[in-house]
Amino acid sequence: MKLFEPFKMKNLVLKNRITMTPMFVGYARPDGTPGQLMLEHYAEMASSGVGMVVVENIAIDAQGMGSPFMVRADHDRYIEGLSLLSSAIKHHGAIAFAQINHAGRYAYLPDRVAPSPVQTGNVVPKELTREEIKMIINSFASAAKRIKEAGFDGVELHGGTGYLLVQFLSSRTNHRADEYGGELTNRMRFPLRVVEAVMEEVGEDFAVGYRFLADEMLPDGLHLEETKVFAKELDQRGVAYLSVMAGTYDSFFLPEYKEKEKEQGYMVGFAEEVKSSVSNTPIIAAGRIQTPEFASKIIEQGKADLVGLARVLFADPLWPKKAKGEVEEPIVQCEPSCSLCLQRVMKGKPAYCSQWSKERRESFLQKVEQKESEVD
């Protein structure tokens, strides 16, 4: 099965074509470091048998945090905790990446910044000045350097879910009249400068991936005709991969999106479109890839080079081993009509899965109590 063949990506070799794509679970400690709960979670994800694990949503700037329960990389004091995370993953034989992010108008604090003052909920964010933009670019580069120093194999820039990189790219949220707004060439300028600054900071030997939003799935939003142009620019700059997704917080809760995401492989078509627009960059396809047979067809039919599992792997951390036949029990599938994990993190609670056994849920909740009692 091609799904279990090794895959070379830059100077890294993944043992198979299965990756864990980032999924925010809210397990970080309030001081921005990973506690035991988070370390155990990533050790389990790495021991699942996937070729690569991407740690989710690490803050590059306190003002850009999307939640108070995020790991941080905006100061050297966080390198030690990040090192524990990379070690937990690599100890179990998986390639370790860390995703860095600025939430922009989706930050949880009321004092938010964005390309333009587009209202988000009850908050109107402050428009970033050119000088502030330069500072954020530098913050991305500095955070990436810390990720490298912490022992990760690569860093992923979060250009998905409608966060800051996308907010500049999309004409819905970028109404600027300077060199960062207007035509697509200008709207691409900020995310491309972030990519370039990060690559320069970490050096050619360190892989830089990109979480890539193919479509906002909104009538007036960003669509493939523009994102495929952006993908070509990233391809030319030599990113390690594009991890393709669709939708943002503005579309996730719309009835049509909620219905679409129940379908197996609902984002694979976007990955195939993006793959057709690049020359050399590996493409990761995600979006409720429930069965090994479906995952294999994606690879064999050339729709993507790798598959990404998030909620599916969260529901059953033995998915890769079951797919390979190393474990005989049937795969526990993520329930399409359930959004318990998302509902919990939206309420500031650590995520768990409705498909877990009663014993696992009870054990997890006990660990949550221990996490809450940890001394910062």
N, C-alpha and C positions, 0 to 999 in steps of 0.2 A: 504494500500500500504506500503510495507516494507521500501520504500524510506523515509517515514516520521516517522519511528519508532526511538526512542532514541537509542543512541549508547554510550557505556562506553569505554573510552580510558584512561588507567592509572587511575588517580583519578578524571578525568573529565567526564562529561556526556553531549554529544552533543544532542540537541533536535531532530535532524534528521540525515540522512545519506548524506546530501548535504554540501559540503565545497566550499569555494572560494579559488582556488589555486592561487599562486602568479602570478601577471601580471604586468610587469613594465610599468608604465604610464608616468613617468617623471614629476610628480607634485611637487616634493620637491623644497624647496627654495635653492638658491645658497650656503647658509651657512650650508646646511645639515640638516635643520630642516623642519618639516611639516608646511606649511602655511594653510590658510583657505581652499584653493582649495583641498588640499589633505585630510584634516580632513572631509570635506563634502563628498568627494568620499568614504572614508571608512565608514562613518556613513551610507551612502546610501547602500553600499554593505552589511553591517551588518543588516540593516533594511529590506533587501530583503527577509529574512526568512531562510537564510542558517544557518547551525548549527555551522560552524566554518569559520573564516576569517583569512587568512594568509597575512600579510603585506609583500610586495615584496622587496627583494634585498637591504638589509641594510648593509652598509659598515662597516667592522671591522678594516680597515686600509686605510688611504688616498691613499697609493700606489696601492691598489687593487680595487679602484673604477672603475666601468665599464662605468660610466657617471658622468658628473658634477651635474646632477640633481637627486642625490640619498640622501635618509635619511642616517644619520651616527650614529654609536654607538661606535666610537673609542675613546671617551672621556666622562667623567662624565657630562660635560656641555650639552650633548645631551639627558640626562635622562628626563629632563622636557618636551621636545617636544615629546619624545617617549611616555610619560605618557598621553599626550593629545590624541595620536593615540589609545592607548589601551582603554582609557575611551570612546572615540567615538564609538568604536566597542562594548564594553561590555554594554554600555548604551542601546543598541538595542537588547540585549539578545543573542549575538553570542559569542562563545568561541574565544579568541583573541590570535593568534600566530604571531610571527615576524620572518621573514627569514633573516639570516645573511650570508654574502658572501665575498669572495675575488675573484676577476675576473682573477687574474694571467695574462696570456698572452693576455687576452681580455680586460685588463684595458685600459682606454681611454688616459692615459698619455703615452708619448713615453718612459719613464723610467720604463719599466715593468720587472717583475720577473716571473719565471716559474720553473718547475722541471728541464727542459732542454731548451737550446737555439733554440727552434723550431720557425722558422719565422712565423709571423702572420701579413699579409698585408706587409707593408714595414718595420716592426719592428722585430728585433731579440731580444727577452727578455733575461735578465741576468739569468744564472742558480743560483738557491738558494743554499746558503751554509747550512751546518747542523745547524749552530747557528741561521741563519735567519729562518730556518724551525721551530725551537723551539720558536722563537719570534712570528711567525704567529700562531702557536698552542695556545700560551698564549693569543694572540689577540682575537682569536675565543672565548676562555673561558671568557675573560674579557668583551667582547661584550655581550655574553650570560647572564652574571651576571647583566649587565645594563638593558637588556631586562626584566629580572625578577624584578629588582628594579623598573622598569617603570610600573609594574602592569599587564604585559601580563600573559596569562595562560600557555604559552609554547614558545619554540624557535624552529625554523626549520633551519637545516644546509643545505646550497645550494650545493648539490652534483649533480646538473644537468647542462644542457645547455653547457657543456664543460668548466666550470669554474675550479678554481684551484684544488678542491678536485678530480675532474674527470681527470684533467691533470696529476696528480700523478698516478691515477688508470689505465689510458690507455697507452699501449705500443706505441701508435702513438706519444704521446707527452712526454713520460717519457723514456729517454734514459740513465738514471743514472746507474752508476756501483757500487754505495754504497748500504747501507741497505734499501734505499728507491726506488731502481730500480731493473729491471731484472724480476725475477719470480713474479707471481701474489701475493704471500705471502708478498713480499717486497713492491710491488706497492700499496698494501692495507694499508701499515703501516701508512702513513701520515693521510689519512682520518680517520682511526680507532683511531689514537692517538688524533685527533681533537675531535671525539665523546667522548672518555674517559675523556679528559681534561674538556670538557664542562660539562659533567655529574657530574664530581667531583666538579666543581665550583658551579653549581646551586643546587646540592643536589637531593636526591631521590624523593622529593615531587614536582619537577618541570619537566614537560614533554619536552622531546627532540625528535622532529621529524626529518625526513631526506628526502630531495628532491632527488629522486633516479633515476639516468640515467641507464636505462636497456640496451640501445643499441645506439651507436653513429650513426648508419645508414650510415656507410662508409665502403667500402670493407676491408680496412686495420685497421678498428677501433675496439672498444670495443663491444663485443657481449654477448649474454645471457649465454653462457657457462662459462664465467668469472664473469659476474655481479650476477648470481645466487649464486655463491660461496660467493661473497661479501655480498649479502643479508643475507645469513646464519650467517655471522659474526656480522652483525648489529642486527639481531634477537637475538643472544646470549647475546648481550650487553643491550638488553631491550629498544631499541628506541621506542618511542610512536607510530610511524607509518612510513611507506614508501610511499611517494607520487611519483608514477612512471611516468616517461616520457621517450621519445626517441628523439634522434637528438641533434645536436650542431650547433653553428654558422657556422661550416665548412660544414654542410649538409643541413641546413635550406633553402639555396638558390639553391640547386641542383634541376633540373627539376623533377626527380623521387620523391624527398621528397615533393616538392610543389604540385605534383599531389596526393600523398598519403594523405596529410593532409586535403584534401577536403572531405575525407570520414568520415562519422560519426563514432566516436569511434576508430579512427585509431591507438590509443595507448593502447586500452583496452587489446589486446592480450598479450602485454608485461606485463601488470599488472597481468594478470592471470598466466603467467609463473612465475613471481616473487612470487606470492602468493603460488604457489605450492612448493616453496623452503624454506618457513619459517614456523615456528611452531606456534608462538603466536602474531606476529606483524600485526596489521591492515594494509590493503593495500588500497590506494586511487587510483582509475583509472580516467584518464582524457583523453582529446583529442577529441575536438569537439563533446561533448555529447549534441546533440541538443534538443532531445525530452524527456519528462518525462517517456514515455513508454520504451524508450531505456535505460534510466538511471535505471529504476526499474528492467529491465531484468538483468542488470549487477549484481545487488545486489542479486536478487532472484536466479540466476544461480550460485552464489558463485564465480564469477570471481574477485570480489573485495568486500571490506567491506563498502567502502564509494565512492562517486563520486566527482570529482573536476571540477568546472566550472571556466573558466577564461574569454576568449573572449565572450563566450556564455552569461555569466552574465553581462559583460560589455555592450553587445548589448541590453540586456533586464534585468535590475535590478529587475523586477517583476517576473522573471522566476519561482522561488520557490512558490510564492503565486499563480501564474497562474496554476502551476502544481498541487497544492493542492486544487484548485477550489475556493480560496478566492478572486481571481480577474478573471472576466469572459472573458476579452479580450484575443485574441490569442497571443501566444508567438511571439515576434519579433526575428527572427532567425539571427544569425551571418552569413554573406554572405561568402560562401566558396571560392569564387574567389577574395575576397577583402582582402587586407593587409594594409589598411590605417593606422590602429593603429600602426602596426609595422614600417611602412614607416616613420611615424611622429617621433617616438622615436629614430629611427636610424639617423634622421636628427637633433636630439636635441630639438624636439618640443613636447609639451604635447599631449598625445594621445586623440583622440576622435573617435567615431564610425560613419561610413557612414550610418548606419541603424537608427541613432537617427533622431528624427523629426527636421525640420528646426528651430523650436523655441528652442529646447534643444541645438542644435549646436550653435545658436546665443548667447544664454545665457552662454554657456560654454566659448565661445571665449571672451565674455565680462569679465568673471571671470579670464581668462588667462591674459588679459590686467591688471586687478587689481593685480594679482599675481606678474607680472613683475614690478609693481610700488611699491610693498611692500619694506619697508626699512629693511635691514638686521640687 
